[in-house]
Amino acid sequence: MKNGAFLHTIVLFTILFGGAFTFWFARGNTALQLAIGVVTTIAYVAWGIIHHSLKGDLHRKVVIEYVLVGLIAIVLLTTLAL
């Protein structure tokens, strides 16, 4: 694994585990958990776009995929919070 790829992976895990830990820490406060989920999703989508842009393989389909995965996560969080 190249150094750049390793760093990108570390950043991704930091985003996801940081979001999950913060989400768990806010248990009982569904509004805060939803906000944490949205922020984590935005960071994930931004990471994906930046990552693929730096790799040189950023295409419209890649952006759509990251956005749709993010939207699914937000819809699931919203549905579970109700």
C-alpha positions as a Markdown table, in Angstrom:
| # | Residue | x | y | z |
|---|---|---|---|---|
| 1 | Met | 0.0 | 0.0 | 0.0 |
| 2 | Lys | 1.4 | 3.4 | -1.0 |
| 3 | Asn | 1.9 | 6.0 | 1.7 |
| 4 | Gly | -0.8 | 8.2 | 0.3 |
| 5 | Ala | -3.3 | 5.4 | 0.2 |
| 6 | Phe | -2.4 | 4.5 | 3.8 |
| 7 | Leu | -3.0 | 8.1 | 4.9 |
| 8 | His | -6.3 | 8.2 | 3.0 |
| 9 | Thr | -7.4 | 5.1 | 4.8 |
| 10 | Ile | -6.4 | 6.5 | 8.2 |
| 11 | Val | -8.4 | 9.6 | 7.5 |
| 12 | Leu | -11.5 | 7.5 | 6.5 |
| 13 | Phe | -11.3 | 5.4 | 9.6 |
| 14 | Thr | -10.9 | 8.5 | 11.7 |
| 15 | Ile | -14.0 | 10.0 | 10.2 |
| 16 | Leu | -16.1 | 6.8 | 10.6 |
| 17 | Phe | -14.9 | 5.7 | 14.0 |
| 18 | Gly | -14.9 | 9.3 | 15.3 |
| 19 | Gly | -18.5 | 9.7 | 14.1 |
| 20 | Ala | -19.5 | 6.3 | 15.6 |
| 21 | Phe | -17.9 | 7.1 | 19.0 |
| 22 | Thr | -19.4 | 10.5 | 19.1 |
| 23 | Phe | -22.8 | 9.1 | 18.1 |
| 24 | Trp | -22.5 | 6.5 | 20.9 |
| 25 | Phe | -21.4 | 9.2 | 23.4 |
| 26 | Ala | -24.6 | 11.2 | 22.6 |
| 27 | Arg | -26.9 | 8.3 | 23.3 |
| 28 | Gly | -30.3 | 9.4 | 24.5 |
| 29 | Asn | -30.1 | 12.6 | 22.6 |
| 30 | Thr | -31.6 | 11.8 | 19.2 |
| 31 | Ala | -31.4 | 15.3 | 17.8 |
| 32 | Leu | -27.7 | 15.4 | 18.5 |
| 33 | Gln | -27.2 | 11.9 | 17.2 |
| 34 | Leu | -28.9 | 12.9 | 13.9 |
| 35 | Ala | -26.7 | 16.0 | 13.7 |
| 36 | Ile | -23.6 | 13.8 | 14.3 |
| 37 | Gly | -24.8 | 11.4 | 11.6 |
| 38 | Val | -25.3 | 14.2 | 9.1 |
| 39 | Val | -21.8 | 15.7 | 9.8 |
| 40 | Thr | -20.2 | 12.3 | 9.6 |
| 41 | Thr | -22.0 | 11.6 | 6.3 |
| 42 | Ile | -20.9 | 15.0 | 4.8 |
| 43 | Ala | -17.3 | 14.2 | 5.9 |
| 44 | Tyr | -17.5 | 10.8 | 4.3 |
| 45 | Val | -18.8 | 12.1 | 1.0 |
| 46 | Ala | -16.2 | 14.9 | 1.0 |
| 47 | Trp | -13.5 | 12.3 | 1.7 |
| 48 | Gly | -14.6 | 10.1 | -1.1 |
| 49 | Ile | -14.6 | 13.0 | -3.6 |
| 50 | Ile | -11.2 | 14.3 | -2.5 |
| 51 | His | -9.8 | 10.7 | -2.4 |
| 52 | His | -10.9 | 9.9 | -5.9 |
| 53 | Ser | -9.9 | 13.3 | -7.2 |
| 54 | Leu | -6.3 | 12.8 | -5.9 |
| 55 | Lys | -6.2 | 9.3 | -7.4 |
| 56 | Gly | -7.3 | 10.8 | -10.7 |
| 57 | Asp | -10.4 | 8.6 | -11.1 |
| 58 | Leu | -13.1 | 11.0 | -10.1 |
| 59 | His | -16.2 | 10.6 | -12.3 |
| 60 | Arg | -19.8 | 11.6 | -12.0 |
| 61 | Lys | -20.8 | 8.1 | -11.2 |
| 62 | Val | -18.4 | 8.0 | -8.2 |
| 63 | Val | -19.8 | 11.2 | -6.8 |
| 64 | Ile | -23.4 | 10.0 | -7.3 |
| 65 | Glu | -22.4 | 6.7 | -5.5 |
| 66 | Tyr | -21.0 | 8.5 | -2.5 |
| 67 | Val | -23.9 | 10.9 | -2.3 |
| 68 | Leu | -26.5 | 8.1 | -2.5 |
| 69 | Val | -24.8 | 6.1 | 0.2 |
| 70 | Gly | -24.7 | 9.2 | 2.4 |
| 71 | Leu | -28.4 | 9.8 | 1.7 |
| 72 | Ile | -29.3 | 6.2 | 2.6 |
| 73 | Ala | -27.4 | 6.6 | 5.9 |
| 74 | Ile | -29.2 | 9.9 | 6.7 |
| 75 | Val | -32.6 | 8.4 | 5.8 |
| 76 | Leu | -31.9 | 5.4 | 8.0 |
| 77 | Leu | -30.9 | 7.6 | 10.9 |
| 78 | Thr | -34.0 | 9.8 | 10.4 |
| 79 | Thr | -36.3 | 6.8 | 10.3 |
| 80 | Leu | -34.8 | 5.2 | 13.4 |
| 81 | Ala | -34.9 | 8.5 | 15.3 |
| 82 | Leu | -38.7 | 8.9 | 14.8 |
